[in-house]
């Protein structure tokens, strides 16, 4: 059963927290305004900071269907919006010829009807649903090229799709649209103007501990705090790819699986591959640098003498 949209920023915070997502106030405000005013929410930020998760949590907590369009280089209309079922169309043409039906106008009208239309994610998101408008996630838009980005303007402006052979399909109620980008390239201003914008940054230590506690409550709090403190130290290093919240959670799960009670230089060296994803970064941190960072974490955690 679907739930009504939140009526305040506080209710938006509660909604996300109910889905084990720990937002900051600014993100909750941007999301509330996007929901209230029916505008797409465009989220930019480094990979692994929780942009995609927002759409998943909204789908889960609101009881709406999640329609996900995973973007990639070369994505086109036939994969993202619609295509015709050519095999069925050819079969229909041959059956008509076999039965002596040679009225091309009638046949053309028949084979370009809704029965032969294959709905891809963007078209699916415009369909009415018993649980209310779905959550449309357009994930990693920066991976596509500019022509596809331009095609999205009609969809995001009027929540409709024009199919030359069929006509215009318009959503009775607009979907909830979340667009994400890792900023590997700049998205055109024309598309950004149609959206509300928010930069999703790495969380501070207190909020990251809260995220770990919400997602992995079985992990001891002392270990969670030590893990987060170490990751926060790592993000101050000159690495090719800084670990995101997703990597923090992966590392915490790995350490918990190993029945680790506290961080040690040996444990860090053995498990860095779950936290860092480039060999150059791993080589830079392994060994003495890991021990140094861990020592700084442990020193900071000690109570100061009176």
C-alpha positions as CSV (number, residue, x, y, z in Angstrom):
1,X,0.0,0.0,0.0
2,X,1.4,3.4,-1.0
3,X,1.8,6.2,1.5
4,X,1.1,10.0,1.0
5,X,4.0,12.2,0.3
6,X,5.6,14.0,3.3
7,X,4.0,17.3,4.2
8,X,7.1,18.9,5.8
9,X,10.9,18.7,5.9
10,X,10.7,17.0,9.2
11,X,8.4,14.3,7.8
12,X,10.8,13.9,4.9
13,X,13.7,13.3,7.3
14,X,11.5,10.7,9.2
15,X,10.6,9.0,5.9
16,X,14.2,8.6,4.9
17,X,15.3,7.5,8.3
18,X,12.5,4.9,8.3
19,X,14.3,3.4,5.3
20,X,17.6,3.4,7.2
21,X,18.9,6.4,5.2
22,X,20.4,9.2,7.4
23,X,20.1,12.5,5.5
24,X,21.3,15.9,6.4
25,X,18.9,18.8,6.6
26,X,19.8,20.4,3.3
27,X,19.2,17.1,1.4
28,X,15.9,16.6,3.1
29,X,14.8,20.1,2.3
30,X,15.7,19.7,-1.4
31,X,13.9,16.4,-1.6
32,X,10.8,17.7,0.2
33,X,10.5,20.7,-2.3
34,X,11.0,18.4,-5.3
35,X,8.2,16.1,-4.0
36,X,5.9,18.9,-3.1
37,X,6.3,20.9,-6.3
38,X,6.5,17.9,-8.6
39,X,10.0,18.7,-9.9
40,X,12.8,16.2,-10.7
41,X,15.7,16.1,-8.2
42,X,19.1,16.2,-9.7
43,X,21.8,14.8,-7.4
44,X,25.5,15.1,-8.1
45,X,28.4,13.8,-6.0
46,X,31.2,11.3,-5.8
47,X,30.5,7.7,-6.4
48,X,29.3,5.8,-3.3
49,X,27.9,8.7,-1.3
50,X,24.3,7.5,-1.4
51,X,22.6,9.2,-4.4
52,X,21.1,6.1,-5.9
53,X,20.0,4.9,-2.5
54,X,17.6,7.8,-2.1
55,X,15.4,6.6,-4.9
56,X,15.4,3.1,-3.6
57,X,14.5,4.2,-0.1
58,X,11.7,6.5,-1.5
59,X,10.3,3.5,-3.4
60,X,10.4,1.3,-0.4
61,X,9.0,3.8,2.2
62,X,6.3,5.3,0.0
63,X,5.2,1.9,-1.4
64,X,5.8,3.0,-5.0
65,X,7.2,1.0,-7.9
66,X,10.9,1.8,-8.7
67,X,11.6,2.2,-12.4
68,X,15.4,2.4,-13.0
69,X,17.1,3.6,-16.1
70,X,20.8,2.7,-15.8
71,X,22.6,5.1,-18.2
72,X,25.7,4.1,-20.3
73,X,27.5,5.4,-23.3
74,X,25.5,4.8,-26.4
75,X,22.1,4.6,-24.6
76,X,19.4,5.3,-27.2
77,X,15.6,5.7,-27.4
78,X,15.0,2.0,-28.2
79,X,16.7,1.0,-25.0
80,X,15.4,3.8,-22.8
81,X,12.0,4.8,-24.0
82,X,10.3,2.5,-26.5
83,X,10.7,0.3,-29.5
84,X,8.4,-1.6,-31.8
85,X,8.1,-5.4,-31.6
86,X,9.4,-6.0,-35.1
87,X,9.0,-9.8,-34.9
88,X,5.3,-9.5,-34.1
89,X,4.8,-6.8,-36.7
90,X,6.4,-9.0,-39.4
91,X,4.2,-12.0,-38.4
92,X,1.1,-9.8,-38.5
93,X,2.0,-8.6,-42.0
94,X,2.5,-12.2,-43.3
95,X,-0.8,-13.3,-41.7
96,X,-2.6,-10.4,-43.4
97,X,-1.0,-11.2,-46.8
98,X,-2.0,-14.9,-46.4
99,X,-5.6,-13.9,-45.6
100,X,-5.7,-11.6,-48.7
101,X,-5.8,-8.3,-46.7
102,X,-3.7,-5.9,-48.8
103,X,-5.1,-2.6,-47.4
104,X,-1.9,-1.0,-46.5
105,X,-3.4,1.9,-44.6
106,X,-5.4,-0.4,-42.3
107,X,-2.4,-2.7,-41.9
108,X,-0.1,0.1,-41.0
109,X,-2.6,1.4,-38.4
110,X,-2.9,-2.1,-36.9
111,X,0.8,-2.9,-36.6
112,X,1.6,0.5,-35.0
113,X,-0.9,0.1,-32.3
114,X,-0.3,-0.3,-28.5
115,X,-0.3,-4.1,-28.9
116,X,3.0,-3.9,-30.7
117,X,4.7,-1.2,-28.5
118,X,7.5,-2.3,-26.2
119,X,7.6,-0.1,-23.1
120,X,11.1,0.7,-21.9
121,X,11.9,2.4,-18.5
122,X,11.0,6.0,-19.4
123,X,7.7,5.0,-20.9
124,X,6.9,2.6,-18.0
125,X,7.4,5.6,-15.6
126,X,4.6,7.5,-17.4
127,X,2.1,4.6,-16.9
128,X,-0.6,4.8,-14.3
129,X,-0.1,2.5,-11.3
130,X,-2.5,1.4,-8.6
131,X,0.0,2.4,-5.9
132,X,0.5,5.9,-7.4
133,X,3.1,7.4,-9.7
134,X,6.3,5.4,-9.6
135,X,9.8,6.5,-8.6
136,X,11.9,7.0,-11.8
137,X,15.6,6.7,-11.2
138,X,17.8,8.0,-14.0
139,X,21.1,6.7,-12.7
140,X,24.5,8.1,-13.7
141,X,23.2,10.4,-16.5
142,X,26.8,11.7,-17.0
143,X,27.6,8.3,-18.7
144,X,25.3,9.1,-21.6
145,X,25.9,11.4,-24.5
146,X,24.4,14.9,-25.2
147,X,21.8,13.8,-27.8
148,X,20.1,11.5,-25.3
149,X,20.3,14.2,-22.7
150,X,18.5,16.5,-25.1
151,X,15.8,13.9,-25.6
152,X,15.1,13.9,-21.9
153,X,14.0,17.6,-22.0
154,X,10.5,16.7,-23.2
155,X,10.1,13.9,-20.7
156,X,11.2,16.1,-17.8
157,X,9.3,19.3,-18.9
158,X,5.9,17.8,-19.7
159,X,6.3,14.2,-18.6
160,X,5.3,13.0,-22.0
161,X,6.8,11.0,-24.8
162,X,6.1,11.6,-28.5
163,X,6.2,8.5,-30.8
164,X,6.0,9.5,-34.5
165,X,3.9,6.4,-35.6
166,X,1.7,6.4,-32.5
167,X,1.2,9.8,-31.0
168,X,2.0,11.4,-27.6
169,X,1.8,9.5,-24.4
170,X,1.4,11.8,-21.3
171,X,1.5,10.8,-17.7
172,X,-1.8,11.4,-15.9
173,X,0.2,11.9,-12.7
174,X,4.0,12.7,-13.0
175,X,6.4,10.2,-11.6
176,X,8.8,11.1,-8.8
177,X,12.1,11.6,-10.7
178,X,15.6,11.2,-9.2
179,X,18.5,11.9,-11.5
180,X,22.1,11.1,-10.4
181,X,25.5,12.0,-11.8
182,X,29.0,11.3,-10.7
183,X,30.1,14.4,-12.6
184,X,32.4,12.7,-15.0
185,X,31.2,15.4,-17.4
186,X,29.0,18.4,-17.1
187,X,25.3,18.1,-17.6
188,X,23.7,20.8,-19.9
189,X,22.1,23.8,-18.2
190,X,18.8,23.2,-20.1
191,X,18.3,19.9,-18.3
192,X,19.4,21.3,-14.9
193,X,16.9,24.1,-15.2
194,X,14.1,21.5,-15.2
195,X,15.3,20.1,-11.9
196,X,16.0,21.0,-8.3
197,X,19.7,20.4,-7.5
198,X,21.6,19.1,-4.6
199,X,25.3,18.1,-4.2
200,X,25.6,15.0,-2.0
201,X,28.9,15.2,-0.1
202,X,30.7,12.8,2.1
203,X,29.2,12.8,5.5
204,X,31.0,14.1,8.6
205,X,32.1,11.5,11.2
206,X,29.0,11.7,13.4
207,X,26.6,11.2,10.6
208,X,28.7,8.4,9.0
209,X,28.7,6.6,12.3
210,X,24.9,7.0,12.4
211,X,24.7,5.6,8.9
212,X,26.7,2.5,9.8
213,X,24.6,2.0,13.0
214,X,21.4,2.3,11.0
215,X,22.5,-0.1,8.3
216,X,24.5,-2.5,10.4
217,X,23.2,-2.4,14.0
218,X,24.8,-5.8,14.8
219,X,28.3,-4.3,14.6
220,X,29.7,-3.1,18.0
221,X,29.5,0.7,18.3
222,X,33.2,1.0,19.3
223,X,34.2,-0.8,16.1
224,X,31.9,1.3,14.0
225,X,33.4,4.5,15.4
226,X,36.9,3.3,14.8
227,X,36.1,2.3,11.2
228,X,34.5,5.6,10.5
229,X,37.4,7.5,12.0
230,X,39.9,5.6,9.9
231,X,37.9,6.2,6.7
232,X,37.6,9.9,7.5
233,X,41.4,10.0,7.8
234,X,41.7,8.2,4.4
235,X,39.6,10.9,2.8
236,X,42.2,13.4,3.7
237,X,44.8,11.5,1.7
238,X,45.8,12.2,-1.9
239,X,44.1,9.1,-3.3
240,X,42.9,8.3,-6.9
241,X,39.5,7.3,-5.5
242,X,38.4,8.3,-2.0
243,X,36.2,5.7,-0.3
244,X,32.5,6.5,-0.2
245,X,29.9,5.6,2.3
246,X,29.2,2.4,0.3
247,X,32.8,1.4,0.8
248,X,32.6,2.1,4.5
249,X,29.6,-0.2,4.8
250,X,31.3,-2.9,2.7
251,X,34.4,-2.7,4.9
252,X,32.4,-2.8,8.1
253,X,30.5,-5.9,6.8
254,X,33.8,-7.6,5.9
255,X,35.4,-6.9,9.3
256,X,32.2,-8.1,11.1
257,X,32.3,-11.3,9.0
258,X,35.9,-11.8,10.2
259,X,34.8,-11.4,13.8
260,X,37.1,-8.4,14.1
261,X,36.7,-6.6,17.5
262,X,39.0,-3.7,16.7
263,X,41.2,-2.4,13.9
264,X,44.8,-3.5,13.8
265,X,47.5,-2.7,11.1
266,X,47.4,-6.4,10.1
267,X,43.6,-6.5,9.6
268,X,43.7,-3.2,7.7
269,X,46.4,-4.5,5.3
270,X,44.5,-7.7,4.7
271,X,41.1,-6.1,4.0
272,X,42.0,-2.8,2.2
273,X,40.6,-4.3,-1.1
274,X,37.1,-3.9,0.3
275,X,37.7,-0.2,1.0
276,X,40.0,1.0,-1.8
277,X,39.5,-0.1,-5.4
278,X,42.7,0.9,-7.1
279,X,46.0,-0.9,-6.6
280,X,48.0,2.3,-6.5
281,X,45.9,3.6,-3.6
282,X,46.2,0.2,-1.8
283,X,50.0,0.2,-2.1
284,X,50.2,3.8,-0.8
285,X,48.2,3.0,2.3
286,X,49.3,-0.5,3.1
287,X,52.0,-1.0,5.7
288,X,53.5,2.0,7.6
289,X,50.9,4.5,6.3
290,X,48.0,2.4,7.5
291,X,49.7,2.0,10.9
292,X,50.3,5.7,11.1
293,X,46.7,6.6,10.3
294,X,45.4,4.0,12.8
295,X,47.7,5.4,15.5
296,X,46.2,8.9,14.9
297,X,42.7,7.5,15.1
298,X,43.5,5.7,18.4
299,X,45.2,8.8,19.9
300,X,42.2,11.0,19.0
301,X,39.9,8.5,20.7
302,X,41.7,8.5,24.0
303,X,40.2,10.7,26.7
304,X,42.4,13.8,27.3
305,X,44.1,13.9,30.8
306,X,42.6,16.2,33.4
